[in-house]
Amino acid sequence: MGWPGFRRRRHPRTSTTVVGVAASLAQTIIESTNLLLFRLGEEGFAWSNATRAGTDECLLECTYFEWFLRDIALSYGFGTKTAAIRKALAGRVLVDLQRSGVTPAHLENFDRQHQDRFVEYTIGLGLSSSLQPLGDLAWRHISGSDEPSERMTMLLALRASAELGGLRGLAERYRLVELSPSPPSPSTEPER
């Protein structure tokens, strides 16, 4: 028996601004970074490298990795608004890191650091059809060591694959709208 009258309903697109998209992405970066840190802890990173696991550098590197995955998704579908979303997102991520207690000294070169990391990760993506080179680069930055770890490389490669799959069609979830200009304020001059 079939469903002759069945129609697949599409989820409505969320109407939002460039800043709204950036805020939504910043929230997912925070959640994903926390999940990644938890997962790394489950895999023994916290006890095998306790001096690195709880540092601002480790948090930043995990954030850059999760942010990079969303940046890839941003590249498709937002057209001319992509640069504005990226700029707003960088501001949101910076504020969220400051609120989380990352010291100002670690955020001093924030723009340059995340851009450098994105360049490295982009090259890592292009090295192979697999995500293992990306996972290896991310692990080396997160761990702060050049010592390879096949288990952690695979964990990060699988995570990247799952995240990128989940982010496919990101732009289709939003309908970007412009904020209308504020109405002029009433005149303070008395009417004649």
N, C-alpha and C positions, 0 to 999 in steps of 0.2 A: 504494500500500500504506500502510495506516495503522498507528497504534500503539494498538491497542484497550486494552491493559493499562497504558498509560502514565499515570502520575499525576504531576502537578507537585508536587515536594517543596518545601516552604517551608523556608527556613533557620530553624533553631531560634533562638528568642529568647535573648539573653544575659541570664542572671540576674545582677543587680547591684544595688547600692545607689544612692541619690541621689548620693553622693560618687563612686561608680564612673562614673556617667553624666557627671558634671562632669569627672572626670579624662580620660575618653575625648574629650569635646568640647574640653577644653583642648589635648589633643595634636593634634587636627585643626586647631585655630586656629593653633597654632605652625607646623604643616606648611604650611597654606594661606598664612599670612603670609609665610613664607620663599619660597614659590612665587610669590606676588604680587610681592615685592621683586625676585626674579629676573626675572620677566616685565617689570616696569617698567624694569629695567636693560637688558633686551634691546631695549626700545622707545626707548632713548636717554635715559631720565630721569637716569641716573647721570652722564652727561657733559654734558647740557644744564643740569642744576641740581645740580652736584656739592656745593654747600654745604648743600643740603637733603637729598639722597638718603641720606647716611650718618648722619643725626641721630636722636637719640632720638625727636624729635617725629614724624618720618616713620615710624619703626617703630611708634610708638603709634597713629598714624592708620591705618596698614595693619592693625594688630591690631584696632582698633575696627571697621573695615569688615568684616573676616572674622568677628569675634565677632558683629556685628549679624546677619549672614546666619544664623548658627547660633541666635541668639536668636529669630529668626522661626520657625525649625523647632521650637524648644522650646515655642512657644505652642500647638502642636497635639498633643494626645494624652497629655500627662503629667498633666493635671488638677490636683489639689490639690498635687502634688509639684513643680509648675513653679517656684514661688517658692523652694523649698529648693534645687532644682538651680541656679537662677540665682545664689543666694547662694554656694553652694559653687563654682560656676564662676568667679565674680568673684574669690574668694580664690585659686583655682588660677592664673588668668591673672595676677593681681598677683604671686604668688610666682614664676611663670615669667619675668615681665618683670624682676623683681629679679635672678633668676639669670642672665639674659641680659646684665646689666650696665647696664640703664637706671638712670640716676642717681636718687637719692631725690627730688631737686628736681623732676624731671619726673613723679614718681608722687605728689606731694603732694596733688593734688586728683583722684586717680584715679577715685573713685566718681562724683563730680559730672561729670567730663569724659566718662566713658563713657555716663552717663545722658543728658547733654546731646546727645551725638553720636547716640545711639539715637533721641531725640526728633526731631532734624533728619532723620535717615535715614528714619524712619517717615513724616514729612511728605513727604519726597522720593518715597517709594513711592506715596503717595496722589495725587500731582500728575498722573499720567498712567498709561495702561495700559502704557506702555513703562518700562523701567528706566533710561532715559537721565537723568532728573532725579536719580536716586540716584547714577548714575555721575558726573554733573557735581559733585554735592555732595562725593562721596568724593574726586574728583580735586582739588578746590579745597582740601580739608583735607590730603590727602597732599602736595600740591605746596607748600602754604603760600602760595598765590597766588590772586588773584581772576581771573587770566588763564585764559580757557577753552582747552581743547584737545579738539577733536572726536575725535581719535584715542584719547586717553587716556580720555575719557568713554565711548567705545564699548567700549574694552578692559574697563573696569570694569563697564559694563552687561552685557556678554556674560559676564563672569566671574560676576557676581551671578546671572544667569539659569542658568548651568550649575551653580553651587553650590546654588542653591535647588532646582533639579530633582533633584540628587543627594541632597539632604537630605529630600526628600519621604518621608513615612512614617517619620521618625526614631524616633518613640516605639514603633513596631511592632517595632523591632530589640531592644528591651529589655523585660525583665520585672523590675520593681522589687520588691525584697525588703527587709524590715526586718532589721537585725542583731539577733540574739537577745541578750538581756542576758547579761553575763558571769556565770559561776557565782560564788557567794559564795566568798571565800577561806577556806581551812581555818582553823579557830579555833586560836589560839596557846595557848589554855588547855589544861592537861593534863586528860585524861579522868578522871572519878572513878569 
